[in-house]
Amino acid sequence: MQFYAQNIKSGNRSSFSFNFPPQVDQVLHRLPIRTKVLVGILMVSFESMTLTCTRADQTVAVKTTAATSAVETTIVLNDDGHYTLMRDGKPYFIYGAGGSEHLDVLVEHGGNSIRTWGIESLEQQVDGVALLDRCEALGITVCVGLWIGHERHGFNYRDPVQLDQQREAVRQAVRKYKDHPAVLMWGLGNEMEGPDSNEPTPHIWKELDQLASIIREEDQSHPIMTVIAGSSPVKVKGILEDYSNVDILGVNSYAAASSVASEIQAAGWKKPFVLTEFGPSGHWEVPTTSWGAAIEPKSREKAASYYVTQTMLIEDAKAICLGSYCFVWGQKQEKTSTWYGMFLPTGEKLPQVDAISRAWTGKWPTNRCPRVDPIQCEFVNATVAPGVLVKAKLPAVDPNEDSMTWQWIVQAESTAASVGGDREPVPPIFEECIIGQDGDEVTLRTPAQPGNYRLFAIVRDGRGGAAAENVCFQVTGVSK
């Protein structure tokens, strides 16, 4: 919309072009605004805009920061002893996912919230706009993760310099984002006590209590949640003793996810909680091969895990549970490239997405992923000689009767010794091992180099759905 400002003394006139949001622009067009406008008054009224000042001799563009208003999130303890999360005065149950990808798919499948781990996620561009803005446009809320230092990464909770730096970083992050309407709550830390630690860590909980008090000084509109690994009574009791400022306990749990509520309550927890990560059994919770390779759950087993956990959570933990965030809404290399990801690296959703959608909405999505049986081959979780020709098969059916395509990959076993979800390099792939394929069958030659490997099979429906399986095998001996 074009406006003009005129200097009363000199008579000189400048034109100003304001790019208002569409809803504001529509209102302004209906107003009887004359061409001579006191632009300063408009600037006070509209703090968020892109201003272009055009004169005969120059053009100056100034972009101001968007003025937004926080949407309040509160926790209510009802007369029946049940907790309810309230957003803008209305009950809000979290049907969430960890990650910031495929947001349109999340909404289509019934999700309403995402969880991030570090403040840097909010700076990324999603579909050309900042993550929080994109979430607001889609009606998605965000549990804003504030990453807190881990001792295993070198952070020293007894170093005052590091503590002061971390406190100031948390304060500045909260100041920057607290008024954005997509913010649901603060996720203060993730497994900073250590994923395997059952030892008391009072120095960590006391510092988190200090950080939570800083957040509360800056923002009274959003609750504070801290996330721990598992539901260890030692951790829960430590928080009860040294971390009174926390509002919500977040728990990451996999094979034992369905029992989290009863376990933390048995340890004395009386505040609400959120299941902040869940999915298939973790790679530390499954059987292994004779050479120590973790056997990944089958595609159907993984889908069932998401559905059963979400369903039981709502039925058994409704008194203190405010919702959940499944893991991970995207793709991640952790032990394998398919263990935890609910999507392939190429973007197709996996059956886990359909399963959680069914749990969230009570119905299956319109387009469902292919259903696969386990890989059929001679060396499932077994040893084989190098350079041997073998056949394998991945039986599959598509619920929508879509045409399917198969992809086969031979990949080295990951040797990463990371813990707690730390980043891992992607193991090498041996394309030369795939000799030929016909539909759901493949002919391959085992690698010439002795070692530990996996055979992956992926089937796609051409409409954004897929399924994946893999088997471990070990190459030993001398090539024939």
Secondary structure, 3 states (H helix, E strand, C coil): CEEEEECCCCCCEEEEEEECCHHHHHHHHCCCCCCECCHHHHHHHCCCCEEEEECCCCEEEEECCCCCCCCCEEEEECCCCCEEEEECCEECCEEEEECCCCHHHHHHCCCCEEECCCHHHHHCEECCEEHHHHHHHHCCEEEEEECCCCHHHCCCCCCHHHHHHHHHHHHHHHHHHCCCCCEEEEEEEECCCCCCCCCCCHHHHHHHHHHHHHHHHHCCCCCEEEEEECCCHHHHHHHHHHCCCCCEEEEECCCCHHHHHHHHHHCCCCCCEEEEECCCCCCCCCCECCCCCECCCCHHHHHHHHHHHHHHHHHHCCCCEEEEEECCCCCCCCCCCCCCCCECCCCCECHHHHHHHHHHHCCCCCCCCCEECCCEECCCCEEECCCCEEEEECCEECCCCCCCEEEEEEEECCCCCCCCCCCCCCCCECHHHEEEEECCEEEEECCCCCEEEEEEEEEECCCCEEEEEEEEEEECCCCC
